[in-house]
Amino acid sequence: MITEEIIRELLPYVKEEQRVNFANKFDEMFRRRPVEIPKPTLDEVLNIVSKHTGVSVKDIEGLCRKAEYSSARHLYCFIAKGCYPAMTWRQIGLRIKKDHATVIHSVKKIGADIFVGEEITDVVNGIAQEMNSPYLNVAIENYKKYDS
């Protein structure tokens, strides 16, 4: 496999008149590759949701069924599944000590709220901007596109 190091080693041996073409090929191979955006960990997702909702991490993980706590829980599940679409429902739920059914319900609930234009949409958009996750942005857009 050709790497950037190999090309840099070969550059002095390329004829002067061919260096421009060589440099252009180099740019095509190494400068235009997609940039990997680092994904936040599930703990980071939990902390971001906690910061945006004002509900502590302990309360999000807890058993209390108050609306503010369960909304934050739902939001965490939606954001986590948006950032990690390949992660199983169970894996997402383990972080907040909930089962897969809770995670599935949460994702559907937040998706429905986005669809009907609830105020939670602004919170979700704020979190999405802060996290800059392409997967999450796609998940949000998939729910919004049915709104028209």
LINRA-V390377 format. One record per pair of residues at least 12 apart in sequence whose C-alpha atoms are under 8 Angstrom apart, sorted by the first residue. I is the first residue (numbers start at 0). J is the second residue. D is the distance in Angstrom with one decimal. If there is no record, write none. Layout:
((I,J,D) (I,J,D))
//
This chain:
((3,29,7.1) (6,25,7.6) (36,131,8.0) (36,132,7.2) (38,82,7.0) (38,132,6.7) (39,82,7.9) (39,130,7.3) (41,79,6.6) (41,91,7.7) (41,94,7.3) (42,94,7.9) (44,75,6.8) (44,78,7.2) (44,79,6.6) (45,75,6.1) (47,126,7.2) (48,71,6.8) (48,74,7.1) (48,75,6.1) (48,126,7.3) (49,71,7.3) (51,122,7.0) (51,126,7.3) (52,71,6.4) (52,122,7.9) (54,67,7.4) (54,68,6.6) (54,71,6.9) (59,71,6.3) (59,72,5.4) (59,95,7.1) (60,72,7.5) (60,94,8.0) (60,95,4.6) (60,96,6.3) (61,95,7.8) (72,105,7.5) (73,102,7.3) (73,104,8.0) (73,105,4.3) (73,106,6.6) (73,108,7.3) (73,109,6.6) (74,105,7.2) (74,106,7.7) (74,109,6.6) (74,123,7.6) (76,91,6.8) (76,92,7.5) (76,102,5.6) (76,105,6.1) (76,106,6.1) (77,102,7.9) (77,105,6.5) (77,106,4.6) (77,109,6.6) (77,110,7.8) (78,123,7.8) (78,135,6.7) (79,91,6.8) (80,106,7.6) (80,135,7.9) (81,134,5.6) (81,135,4.2) (81,136,7.7) (81,137,7.9) (81,138,5.7) (81,139,8.0) (82,132,6.3) (82,133,7.7) (82,134,5.3) (82,135,5.1) (83,134,7.4) (84,134,7.4) (88,100,7.8) (88,102,6.0) (88,103,6.8) (89,102,7.7) (110,139,7.8) (110,142,6.0) (111,142,7.7) (113,139,7.7) (113,142,6.4) (113,143,6.5) (114,142,5.6) (114,143,5.6) (114,145,6.8) (114,146,5.5) (115,146,6.9))
//
